Amino acid sequence: MFYVYILYSKSFNLYYKGFTTDISKRLEYHHAGKSTYTSKTDDWELVYCDKFEIKREALIEEKRLKKLNKASIEKIISNYNSDK
């Protein structure tokens, strides 16, 4: 499986969009401060995650998410959380 995810930092009021094959290990990586971008704070929270069977589709979705503005990202997260 391939995962596209969004993390949110309350202290920076920022979203981080990423791709991985192992969401648990990737979250550990972010929380351990091993990513340059996310190492500036330790309050990253997983707010969105979608899984794909085909790597290419996951990478296309990650690229699409990275191009969206904050309002669009927040709408996706809101829809994701309302579906739970």
N, C-alpha and C positions, 0 to 999 in steps of 0.2 A: 504494500500500500504506500501511497504518497500523500503527504499532508500539506495543506496550505493553512497558515494560521495567522492570527493577529494578536499581538500583545498590547497591553495598555499600561502606561505609567501614570499614576495619579499625580505624583510629585512634579513631573514634567508636562503633564497633559498631552502626551504624545502616543502615537500608535506605531508599532513596528510590525511589518508584514514579512513573512518568511515561508520557506519551503523545507520539508524534511521527509525522511523515510521512517524516522523514529521520534514521535512527538515527545515522549517522556524524556529521552536522552537530550533532546534539543532544549526542552524547558530547563533541565538541570544545567546545561551549558550556559544558558542565558542567566540563570539565577546565581551561577558560580562566577559571573563577571568575565567570562572567557570571550565574549563578543565585544568588539570595540564599541559598537553603537549602544548596546544595552548595558555595558559595564558602568555607566555613569550613575545608575541608581539600582536599587535592589527590589523595587516594588512592582516589577512587571507581572501582570496578571493575564492569563489566557482568556480572551474574550470572544474568540471565534476560531473554529477549526472545521475544515472540510476535508474529506478524504477522496482520493482518486485511485483507480486501478491502473491508469495509464500515466506515466511520468510526464509526457508531453502536455497532457491536459492540465496537470497540476501546475506546471511551469507557466503555461499560458494564463491560468487563473491568478497566479502570484503576480505576474507582470501587469495584469489588468488591475488588480487591487492596488499595486504601487502607483498607478497613474491617477487613482481617484482622489478627490479632495476629502477633507475631514468630514463634511456633512454626509457625503456618500458612504464613507466608511461607517459612520455612526448609524446610518440607516440599515446597512447590511448587518451590523451587530445587533441592532434592535430586532430585526426580522429573525435573525438566528436565535436570539434568546426567547422570542415569543413562540417559536416552533418547539421549544423544549417542553 
